[in-house]
C-alpha cells in the first residue's frame, strides 16, 4: 500500500477550512498515486477543542464536514483516514468521543474511537471523551490496518517502565493480525519529544514485526505547540518517511518498497552531543507558536517592550521571524534607572531586525505618580511599590498602543522569573501572549545564540554578557535577591518539573538547603501571579498553567517530606 502522510495545521473550531485542507491533501496524495492519505488526530475539529465539545452544533458541524470530505474525495481514487469529534458510539457520561474515520468511495466505511484518554499534564481528555470499549481491525486494498489515536500508542509495557493503563491497544491489534499500524496524533512538542516518539514507535514496529505510521498535527493552538514530525517505520524498525518539523508537509510511504522520503533534519536525543540542534527546534517552536497564536486570534501585528535586556531581545527576534519585521513594533520606555547601554542595545536590536522602533520616556509620568502618592506613602521607606510603579507605567503604555494600533502585546518574562515572582502584575506581565513563559533563563541565552546565527549580531555581545537586571532601582541586579541562574534553573527544574524535595535538590545542584527552601517558597507564594498572567507557550516537559495546576490559597510546603 502506498500512503501519503498529510501533516496539517488545523485551527480549533474552523471546521470548514480544516475540512478544505484535508480535501486538498487527499487530492494531492491521489495525484501522487497513493491508496490512502492519513491526516492527524481531530484534523476536522482542531485540538484541543476543550468545552466546544459540549456544544451540540459543534458536534453536528464535525459530522457535516466529515460527510463533505467523503463526498468531495469520492472519485479521486484515494481513501482518507482523518480524526474528528462526534457523539460517543455508546452511552457515556462524556459528551463526545475522539474518532478516526476511514472514508473511501464517498462513504464513511470505518470508525475507531480513541481508547486511552490522557488525564495528566496538559491533557484532560477524560473530562470530554468517552473511551473506546475495544479496538477493531479494518481491511483496505487487501491489507489489514490497525488504527490507533495518539495516546493509544503510548502504553507499550516493554518500552515504558511504568505503563499508565491496563490495556495496550497496539498489542491488542497485533494479536488480531495486522499488516500495517497507523497512529494519528495531536502530540504537543517539548524538548526532545520528537526523538522519544520515534524510538517508541520504532520499538513497537520491531516487537510486532509490522510497519508503523504516525501522523502528527502541526501548529500552535493556545499554550500548545505541535511540531508535526510525522514518520513511517518499516517492519525492521528502519525510518522510511520523515516529515518536516514545525511546518505543514506531505511525505510518501510504500509498504512494499524500501524507498525513503525523508524531509528535514534528524531529531536529537536527550543527553546527546547535538544539543544545539534541539535549541534550534525550541526556537522554531516559539516562532510557530507566536505566528499561529497571533493570526488564529485575528491579529496581524505585535508590540514588544524593548528594554535592551536579553529577554526582550529574544522575544522581539521570535516575533520578527514569526510575523515579519513590518508587523513588529519595538518600544523603548526608559525610566530613572535605565542605563545608556540598555537604551543603545534596544535600538541596536531594532535596527538589526529592521523593525519600527519608538522611544516613550516614562520619567515624567513616574514623577507625577510619585507626587500624587506622596501624601499617602508619607515617610514609609521606598520599596517594591516604587519599583513596580515603573513597570506598570510601561505596561499601561504598551496596552494603550495595543488598543490604538490593534496589535498584540507580547510579554517578555522568562520561566525562571515567572517561577519566583520576579515580575510585576499589570506591569511587565501585561500583554496577550507570554512568549518565554516556559523558557528558563539559561535556555534564553542558548536561544539568543540561535538568533545570532540567523540574524548576525542582532543581539549584541553587551546584551549577552551584562548582568541581568530589571533596572528598577540604582545598580540593581537579579543576583541581589536570586542565586545565579546556573544554580537557580536546576533548582527550579527539580522542584517544579520533577517534584523533588529541597533536601534532595540541594546536593544535586551544589546549593545550601536553606537557599533551595527559600526558592521553593517563592515558587509557591507566587502562584497567584502566574494564574493572572498571559497564556504562555509550552516547550518543556512541565509548564506553568495547563501543565501545573496548583492552588493559590494553600499552606502545604514539602520541606523535607
Buried (B, 14 or more C-beta within 10 A) or exposed (E): BBBBBBBBBBBBBBBEEBBBBBBBBBBBBBEEEBBBBBBBBBBBBBBBBEEBBBBEEBBEBBBBBBBBBBEBBEEBBBBBBBBBBBBBBEEBEBBBBBBBBBBBEBEBBBBBBBBBBBEEBBBBBBBBBBBBEEBBBBEBEEBBBBBBBBBBBBBBEEBEEEBEBEBBBBBBBBEEEBBBBBBBBBBBBBBBBBBBBBEBBBBBBBBBEBBBBBBBBBBBBBBBBBBBBBBBBBBEBBBBBBBBBBBBBBBBBBBEEEEBBEBBEEBBBEEEEEBEEBBBBBBBBBBBBBBBBBBBEEBEBBBBBBBBBBBBBBBBBBBBBBBBBEBBBBBBBBBBBBBEEBBEBBBBBBEBBBBBBBEBBBBEBBEEBBEEEEEEBEEEEEEEEBBBBBBBBBBBBBBEBBEEEEBBBBBBBBBBBBBBBBBBBEBBBBBBBBBBBBBBBBBBBBBBBBBBEEBEEBBBEEBBEBEBBBBBBEEBEBBEEBBEBEBBBBBBBBBBBEEBBBBBBBEBBEBEBEBBBBBBBBBBEBBEBBEEBBBBBBBBBBBBBBBBEEEEEEEEEBEEE
